[in-house]
Amino acid sequence: MQDRTEREGARVPHPLLLEMCRRIFHARCFDEAAIELVASGEVPGSVHSSIGQEASAVGACMALLTTDYMTGTHRSHAHLIGKGVPLGPLMAEILGKDGGVCRGFGGSMHAAHHAAGCLGASGIVGSSIPIATGAGLSAALLGEDRVVLSFLGEGASNQGAFHESLNLAAVWKLPVVYVCENNLYAVSTPASEVVAVTRVARRAESYAIPGQTVDGQDPLAVYDAVSVAVARARRGEGPSLIETETYRYGEHTERLKIGLGYRTEAEIAEWRKRDPVVTFPTHLAEMGVITDSEADQLLADAQHDVDEAVAFARSSPYPSPELLDQYLFTTPQH
């Protein structure tokens, strides 16, 4: 892993650092609000929060251009926010409202926003990996200056779609960066019991592409690693695999009570010491980028933005029943 002083030498512009912090705050406040909406019954079903994993999502997405593409997972609120999707329409989507990014038809796990380059998240583990690979092939064939970021979890790295996609991308040198967010557990199954390698990044060796493991609680470490991979892909040198070591503080999904004791309170507490919502603004203050009071104000502003997003979502109507068959692949016969 890179030393922090090396990264500071890269002289990341202060406005980018502040925006990175703002999006991390937005992602945290957004998921906290979404959890409250689930608890109140306003969200049908549940949501998979990214609380604890915001640094990985935001750090990776901010290494992209707006014109670059991204695909997500079932846990993608932070990915979408990191890529610049507006909060109001994203919250409306979670509530199934017509003002949502997919007019309420995608919901929490299947949100997309093409204007921001978000091709879609997916509730099916590993299913968005070949979509990202296909988008990379499209960019290569069309001669577009476009890179695709593919998020996945450590569990998805066991899927055949993962290995097939990496092999194809490597053979054809496609402009795809695969980011595996290793949060140690697939629902309640420890990665150590089902992943044959200690580092998912080592699987890159099988396809002769770069692989790197970084601290997923440090947005700058993620940003730096993904930036190098993005630059490589943009030069036509092919894909890379970045593994970010991160952690979700909550359960796999809200209202899910597993009760199996698959992790200890001590483990959770240890990871909470590395909460990016606390450690990143502290580091920015140490760098002289922001004061403690300015960081507090940035967090307050983020909470205000999310409150407005909730108000927007609540005020948005539900989609008309007449739209029910509009987005099907076939036209129904009446």
PyMOL commands that set and color helices and strands:
alter all, ss='L'
color gray80, all
select helices_A, chain A and resi 4-8+14-39+54-61+77-82+87-94+114-116+128-142+156-158+160-172+191-194+200-207+219-234+265-272+276-287+292-315+321-323
alter helices_A, ss='H'
color red, helices_A
select strands_A, chain A and resi 69-71+118-120+148-153+176-182+185-186+189-190+211-215+240-245
alter strands_A, ss='S'
color yellow, strands_A
deselect
rebuild
show_as cartoon
